[in-house]
Amino acid sequence: MNLVQRVQDILLKPRDTWQTIAQEPSDVPGLFKNYVVYLAAVSSLATFIGLSLVGVGGFGMSFRVPIVTGLVNLVVGFVLTLVMVYVLGLIANALAPTFQGEKNLPNAVKLVAYGSTAGLLGGIFNLLPALSMLGLLAALYSIYLIYTGIPVMMKAPEGKAVGYTAVLILCGVVAGLVMGAVSALFTGGGPGMMGHMGRSDGNVTFKVPGSEVTVDTAKLEEAARKMEEAGKKMEEAQARGDQAGANKALGEMMGAALGGQGGKPLAPDALQRFVPEKLAGMSRQSLEARSDQAMGMSFSSVSAGYDKDGQGVELRVQDIGAVPALTMAMGAWASSTVNRETQDEVERIYQKDGISFREEYSKDGGRSEMAMLLPNGVMVEIEGAGAGMDAVRAAGAALDIKGLAGLQRDK
């Protein structure tokens, strides 16, 4: 196999290339050695260069991950990417009978490894952190690659490929959270890092030391059903030349894959009522309230900037509870308790009165952030802009958090 040629073929003509892959000898170790390691290295190296050498800038400040920390993250991220590919291969194999496919572990690993090509190569955008969002677009193309490969590699009927893909996407989200948990364990330096995955009572359970995540397969099947229905709508719209209808159906399909909508999002003006003109003695200098739609889901948020004598804070209020996948990703820290302090920085995560708090700040005052996840799924984030942690805490205390927590969204 020529690496460059295979990458070009799977990206440009996936359906023909899957037929070729299916006829090749099954050699999982060789697949990782000759293909996956190179693509995983692209993303890991690009992330290291982008965060530790190029750096991230915003709000008049710049930040770089220390070189040693960046190197540790590089190695851990590289290894866990390989683990994630194999784990998703195990899941793809285990779920094959559910979608009338044939269990074949080597083929399942091939499906995930080659199907992940676009997403892994998209990691190259991490060279410039400002462009890292483009990597998400590349990951979306990987969804299509897996979709086209399922009928060939797992022998599932064409009509079941959409649902099969939906389940793998959701498991990929969960695997990403587990990957982050394992990464934290590695960088913390404890023994017995590696976890395992099992099935019980129809559920898929991931276990790592001190943590366990169970995937409710009933919900996965429901998401798969919705995704399959949206897929049929998309095909029907394409057949009659209705591009607008096809795009709408595609949004519904992606929304179902990412967990759907958890209720109607709170209106931006409802959130804006809790963003005052003055906050802890600082005057509001900017305000933006907006509602957006993407991939079949709706979002609402309000952001504001406050300043006094050249020091201020940036405030963001977001309704992430309306989107289960967003809550899972952005609020993954909320169930933890952390008290970490080094010579340079402090991180604390704690719960009080049903609210989860996260504080992160540097002792020299260069960085200060606080996040609050409320019981109703509203996320409040405050970031110092030339202001220290005391100013950030004062801003948080001045907000009507009780009123924000009392907002309820329509189902």
Secondary structure, 3 states (H helix, E strand, C coil): CCHHHHHHHHHHCHHHHHHHHHHCCCCHHHHHHHHHHHHHHHHHHHHHHHHHHHCEEECCEEECCCHHHHHHHHHHHHHHHHHHHHHHHHHHHHHHHHHCCCCCHHHHHHHHHHHCHHHHHHHHHHHCHHHCCHHHHHHHHHHHHHHHHHHHHCCCCHHHHHHHHHHHHHHHHHHHHHHHHHHHHHHHCCCCCCCEEEEECCEEEEEECCEEEEECHHHHHHHHHHHHHHHHHHHHHHHCCCHHHHHHHHHHHHHHHCCCCCCCCCCHHHHHCCCCCEECCEEEEEEEEEEEEECCEEEEEEEEEEEECCEEEEEEEEECCCCHHHHHHHCHHHHCCEEEECCCEEEEEEEECCEEEEEEEECCCCCEEEEEECCCCEEEEEEEECCCHHHHHHHHHHCCHHHHHCCCCCC
